[in-house]
Amino acid sequence: MPASFCTVMGTVCNLDGTPNSDVQVRATIESTEVDQGGQLTSSVGVTSAPIVAFTDDSGFFAIDLLQGARVRLQIPSINLRKIILVPTESSAQFEDLV
C-alpha cells in the first residue's frame, strides 16, 4: 500500500512583515524509543534522515510529510522546535500544528 502524505506549509516573515527567503525548515521523525533511529507509521518503517525545505522569495515553504508520523519540526530562524503529529489530511498550515 502506498504511503499517504500531508503537505505542511506556511510563511516566514520578518518583524516588519517583509518575507524572509531562504529560511531552512527541517523535519525529522521522532523516535518512539530512546535507542531507536526511526519509527513505524502506517505500517511503514520511517528512517531518521531529516527532510529539509527552504522558503522562497515570498517566505513560503511546503514540505511533504508522511501522514500519522510524529515529527520534530524545526525552523531555526524563528526559534521553533516542536513535536507535531502529521495530520491525515492532504495539507495543513504549520501554525495550526504547533
NORPE-V496216 format. One record per pair of residues at least 12 apart in sequence whose ideal C-beta (glycine too) atoms are under 10 Angstrom apart, sorted by the first residue. I is the first residue (numbers start at 1). J is the second residue. D is the distance in Angstrom with one decimal. If there is no record, write none. Layout:
# NORPE-V496216
i: <I,I>
j: <J,J>
d: <D,D>
This chain:
# NORPE-V496216
i: <1,1,1,2,3,3,3,3,3,3,3,3,3,4,4,4,4,4,4,4,4,4,5,5,5,5,5,5,5,5,5,6,6,6,6,6,6,6,6,6,6,6,6,6,6,6,7,7,7,7,7,7,7,7,8,8,8,8,8,8,8,8,8,8,8,8,8,8,8,8,8,8,8,9,9,9,9,9,9,9,9,9,9,9,9,10,10,10,10,10,10,10,10,10,10,10,10,10,10,10,10,10,11,11,11,11,11,11,11,11,11,11,12,12,12,12,12,12,12,12,12,12,12,12,12,13,13,13,13,14,14,17,18,19,19,19,19,19,19,20,20,20,20,20,20,20,21,21,21,21,21,21,21,21,22,22,22,22,22,22,23,23,23,23,23,23,23,23,23,23,24,24,24,24,24,24,24,24,24,25,25,25,25,25,25,25,25,25,25,25,25,25,25,25,25,26,26,26,26,26,26,26,26,26,26,26,26,26,27,27,27,27,27,27,27,27,27,27,27,27,27,27,27,28,28,28,28,28,28,28,28,28,28,28,29,29,29,29,29,29,29,29,29,29,29,29,29,29,29,30,30,30,30,30,30,30,30,30,30,31,31,31,31,32,36,37,38,39,39,39,39,40,40,41,41,41,41,41,41,41,41,42,42,42,42,42,44,44,44,46,46,46,46,46,46,50,50,50,51,51,51,51,51,52,55,55,61,61,62,62,63,64,64,64,65,65,65,65,65,66,67,67,67,67,67,67,67,68,68,68,68,69,69,69,70,70,70,70,71,71,71,71,71,72,73,73,73,73,75,75,80,80,80,81,82,82,82,83,83,84,84,84,85>
j: <42,43,44,44,41,42,43,44,46,66,67,68,69,42,44,66,67,68,86,88,89,90,63,64,65,66,67,69,86,90,91,63,64,65,66,67,68,69,86,87,88,89,90,91,92,97,62,63,64,65,89,90,91,92,25,27,53,61,62,63,64,65,71,73,84,86,87,91,92,93,94,96,97,25,53,60,61,62,63,64,91,92,93,94,95,25,55,59,60,61,62,63,73,75,80,92,93,94,95,96,97,98,23,55,56,58,59,60,61,93,94,95,24,25,54,55,58,59,60,61,75,77,78,80,94,55,58,59,78,59,77,59,59,55,56,57,58,59,60,55,57,58,59,75,77,78,54,55,56,57,58,59,60,61,54,55,56,57,59,77,53,54,55,56,59,61,75,76,77,78,52,53,54,55,61,74,75,76,77,51,52,53,54,55,61,62,63,73,74,75,76,77,78,80,94,50,51,52,53,54,63,71,72,73,74,75,76,81,50,51,52,53,63,64,65,66,69,71,72,73,74,84,86,47,48,49,50,51,52,71,72,73,74,83,41,45,46,47,48,49,50,51,65,66,69,70,71,72,86,46,48,69,70,71,72,73,83,84,85,46,48,70,72,70,48,49,69,66,69,70,71,68,69,65,66,67,68,69,70,71,86,66,67,68,69,88,66,68,69,65,66,68,69,70,71,71,72,74,63,64,65,66,71,74,75,77,75,94,91,94,94,86,90,91,84,86,87,92,97,86,85,86,87,88,89,90,92,85,86,87,88,84,85,86,83,84,85,86,83,84,85,86,97,84,86,94,97,98,94,98,94,95,98,98,94,97,98,97,98,96,97,98,97>
d: <8.1,7.5,8.6,9.5,8.2,6.5,9.4,5.4,9.0,5.6,7.7,9.5,9.6,7.1,9.8,7.5,4.5,8.2,9.7,7.4,9.7,8.1,9.7,4.5,6.5,6.2,6.3,9.8,8.5,7.7,9.4,9.5,7.4,5.6,7.8,5.0,8.8,9.0,5.1,5.3,7.2,5.9,6.3,6.3,5.7,9.5,5.2,7.2,5.4,7.9,9.3,6.8,4.5,7.6,8.5,7.6,9.2,8.5,7.3,5.4,7.9,5.7,8.5,7.4,8.0,7.1,8.5,7.6,5.4,7.8,5.3,9.4,6.8,9.6,9.4,7.0,6.4,4.2,7.5,9.8,6.6,7.6,6.4,6.8,10.0,8.1,8.8,8.8,7.5,6.2,8.4,9.3,9.9,8.5,10.0,9.3,5.8,3.8,6.0,9.1,9.2,9.4,9.8,7.5,9.6,7.2,4.7,5.2,7.6,9.2,9.0,9.0,9.8,8.0,10.0,5.2,9.9,4.9,8.3,7.1,6.5,6.6,6.2,9.2,9.4,9.3,9.2,5.1,9.4,8.6,9.5,9.8,8.1,7.5,8.3,6.7,4.9,3.2,7.8,6.3,9.9,9.7,5.0,9.9,6.6,8.5,8.0,5.6,6.3,4.9,7.6,6.3,9.2,10.0,5.4,6.4,8.4,8.7,9.6,9.5,9.3,6.5,4.3,9.7,7.3,7.3,6.6,8.2,4.8,7.9,6.2,7.8,5.9,8.4,9.1,8.1,7.3,6.3,7.3,8.8,7.1,4.7,7.0,7.1,4.9,9.0,5.8,7.5,7.5,5.3,9.1,9.3,9.9,9.0,8.1,5.3,7.3,5.2,8.0,10.0,8.8,9.8,8.1,7.6,4.5,7.7,7.8,9.4,6.5,4.7,7.9,8.1,5.8,9.3,5.7,9.7,8.7,4.9,7.1,5.5,7.6,8.6,8.7,9.8,6.5,8.0,4.4,7.7,9.5,6.7,4.8,8.5,7.5,10.0,7.9,10.0,4.9,7.1,5.5,8.3,8.5,9.1,9.2,8.3,6.0,7.2,6.1,7.8,10.0,9.9,9.1,8.0,4.2,6.1,5.2,9.8,5.4,8.8,9.4,9.8,6.9,8.7,9.6,7.5,8.3,9.2,9.8,9.9,7.2,6.8,9.8,9.9,9.6,9.8,5.4,7.8,5.0,4.4,7.9,9.5,8.3,7.0,6.8,5.2,8.2,9.3,7.0,9.3,9.0,9.9,6.2,9.9,6.1,9.6,9.4,9.7,8.8,8.7,6.1,7.7,7.1,9.6,8.7,9.6,9.0,8.9,8.5,8.2,8.4,9.7,8.7,9.7,10.0,9.6,8.7,4.6,9.3,9.1,10.0,6.3,9.5,5.5,6.8,4.9,7.9,8.6,9.9,7.3,6.2,8.4,6.4,8.9,7.6,4.8,6.2,7.5,5.8,7.9,7.2,5.5,7.8,5.8,9.1,8.0,9.2,6.8,7.2,6.9,8.0,9.3,8.4,9.8,6.6,9.5,9.1,7.6,4.5,9.9,9.4,9.6,4.4,6.5,7.8>
